[in-house]
């Protein structure tokens, strides 16, 4: 069967290749399935939050949205970057299932502990009556969500490394539909019902996923090499710190606003952030596919990375421009006229996706090259600078609709750091390589 190559670039004439699938085509195929899963999750997630905005009070949406982002932050902290280490090494080891099980136990346990601490702390200082009344139940649900997200993310990595990314799309659709159906069943249950409808379907699907990945990897590979979980530590810790700092603004931003400016502004901010996230899924999908492909090859060709960079530019720039034009309409469709008045926040969040696209490609490159220090520096520059700009805006009492400007400034700074790092080798501890002896 022939493969059409060069179709993604308008200035190139498409050609048909009858040979084996090229590296670019392999990355696009797997990246396409990853994106299909992400976009399905995003679209169904939008439907979920749009329905929530109409069925629940803005206070309930603000509290639940803040807890959802807080659970994601707890996942980023507790997972220790082991999901990325799993992608890099699982195809090489002699006992893939055993390695994955150890990663699940370590990541799930730590994430649960962090989930308890973060949710209890934020709910404890919140001034919202609903949060005070349902404190214990919300903390339990937060822990369940954090643990489920961690296990979900780890199984994602094992499926991606096995080049079975179509499973990711199927799971995303199942989860999205299940939480929407449950949302209608608990419409009268307030913030507990809203947060529970988001959490419980993910918990059930995560359990099913554990059985699914057992079919993806064998119990033992004859040509594999022994790898213990500690041998993932260097790259995993680099990804952990990168993921933690990278996600700080998006995960912590709504919670900070909940504390300082109240639930309603946090709800508008959260919805705008969620709407913009759909575009972030595109470069993230390409980055994950590049990482998995480079891990199997143990090398990421410069020409392949450049091809993906041009592809992202062709896709992202027109989509951001269109999104900026219809931002107010999009916010109105999701949450009604009260949300539509805050279209500026969505426009700024959309513009911030452009530098993030380049950052995602640098992340794939640094992972394949096994440069944990470069990951840490780039992720920290994004997360810490964005938070710093956000805090400055809050201290100066900037209109909340202008606060997403912090995401643009932080993204531009981090993109420059990634570009500089990609052309220089920073001194770091040599990573332990597993000998085949």
HELIX and SHEET records of a PDB file:
HELIX    1   1 UNK A   23  UNK A   55  1                                  33    
HELIX    2   2 UNK A   58  UNK A   78  1                                  21    
HELIX    3   3 UNK A   82  UNK A   89  1                                   8    
HELIX    4   4 UNK A   96  UNK A  125  1                                  30    
HELIX    5   5 UNK A  129  UNK A  133  1                                   5    
HELIX    6   6 UNK A  135  UNK A  161  1                                  27    
HELIX    7   7 UNK A  166  UNK A  185  1                                  20    
HELIX    8   8 UNK A  190  UNK A  216  1                                  27    
HELIX    9   9 UNK A  229  UNK A  232  5                                   4    
HELIX   10  10 UNK A  233  UNK A  260  1                                  28    
HELIX   11  11 UNK A  263  UNK A  297  1                                  35    
HELIX   12  12 UNK A  302  UNK A  325  1                                  24    
HELIX   13  13 UNK A  327  UNK A  335  1                                   9    
HELIX   14  14 UNK A  337  UNK A  340  1                                   4    
HELIX   15  15 UNK A  343  UNK A  368  1                                  26    
HELIX   16  16 UNK A  372  UNK A  395  1                                  24    
HELIX   17  17 UNK A  400  UNK A  402  5                                   3    
HELIX   18  18 UNK A  405  UNK A  422  1                                  18    
SHEET    1   A 2 UNK A   3  UNK A   5  0                                        
SHEET    2   A 2 UNK A  15  UNK A  17 -1                                        
END                                                                             
